[in-house]
Amino acid sequence: MEKPHIEYPCRWFYKVIGADPDLVKENIDIVLKPYEVAYYESNQSRTGKYTSFHFSVQVKDEAERNAIFDQLINIPTVKVVL
């Protein structure tokens, strides 16, 4: 399968699912401090254990996009980054 062509710079959308919404939000803020971020708390699981956040960030290239992903997935309370 051929890799899709992405024009940079562009606004990239992420979805983060984590176990502690306050801690996840705090860490997202730390990771994304140098960026202008638009995000909102989206959904909470039926049991209330997980909360998802959707947000977008202006990225300059693929390396920056992947670096942000790597930082987000390494937040201890984060379970999934899409």
C-alpha positions as CSV (number, residue, x, y, z in Angstrom):
1,M,0.0,0.0,0.0
2,E,1.3,3.4,-1.0
3,K,2.0,6.0,1.7
4,P,-0.5,8.9,1.4
5,H,1.0,12.3,0.4
6,I,0.6,14.9,3.1
7,E,1.2,18.6,2.4
8,Y,3.2,20.3,5.2
9,P,2.8,22.5,7.1
10,C,-0.7,21.3,8.1
11,R,-3.1,21.0,11.0
12,W,-2.9,17.5,12.4
13,F,-5.6,15.9,14.5
14,Y,-4.9,13.6,17.4
15,K,-7.2,11.6,19.7
16,V,-5.8,10.6,23.1
17,I,-7.5,8.2,25.5
18,G,-6.4,8.0,29.0
19,A,-7.2,6.9,32.5
20,D,-7.0,10.1,34.6
21,P,-8.5,13.0,32.7
22,D,-6.9,15.7,34.9
23,L,-3.4,14.1,34.6
24,V,-3.8,13.4,30.9
25,K,-4.8,17.0,30.2
26,E,-2.0,18.3,32.4
27,N,0.5,16.2,30.5
28,I,-0.9,17.1,27.1
29,D,-0.5,20.8,28.0
30,I,3.2,20.1,28.9
31,V,3.9,18.2,25.7
32,L,2.1,20.8,23.5
33,K,3.2,23.9,25.3
34,P,5.2,25.2,22.4
35,Y,2.2,24.8,20.0
36,E,-1.0,26.5,19.4
37,V,-3.5,23.8,20.3
38,A,-7.3,23.5,19.9
39,Y,-8.7,20.7,21.9
40,Y,-11.7,19.5,24.0
41,E,-12.6,16.7,26.2
42,S,-14.7,14.4,24.1
43,N,-16.1,11.3,25.7
44,Q,-15.9,9.3,28.8
45,S,-16.2,5.5,28.9
46,R,-19.4,3.9,30.2
47,T,-17.6,3.0,33.5
48,G,-15.9,6.4,33.7
49,K,-12.5,4.9,33.7
50,Y,-11.3,6.4,30.4
51,T,-11.7,9.8,28.9
52,S,-10.8,10.8,25.3
53,F,-9.5,14.2,24.1
54,H,-9.5,15.4,20.5
55,F,-7.2,18.2,19.5
56,S,-5.3,19.6,16.6
57,V,-1.8,21.1,16.2
58,Q,-0.1,22.9,13.4
59,V,2.9,20.7,12.4
60,K,5.7,21.7,10.1
61,D,6.7,18.2,8.8
62,E,6.4,14.5,9.4
63,A,9.2,14.4,11.9
64,E,7.5,16.9,14.1
65,R,4.1,15.1,13.7
66,N,5.8,11.8,14.8
67,A,7.7,13.4,17.7
68,I,4.4,14.8,19.1
69,F,2.8,11.3,18.8
70,D,5.8,9.7,20.5
71,Q,5.6,12.2,23.4
72,L,1.9,11.7,23.8
73,I,2.0,7.9,23.8
74,N,4.7,8.0,26.5
75,I,2.5,9.8,29.0
76,P,2.0,7.2,31.8
77,T,-1.8,7.5,32.0
78,V,-2.4,7.5,28.2
79,K,-3.6,4.2,26.8
80,V,-4.1,5.1,23.1
81,V,-3.1,7.8,20.7
82,L,-4.7,8.0,17.3
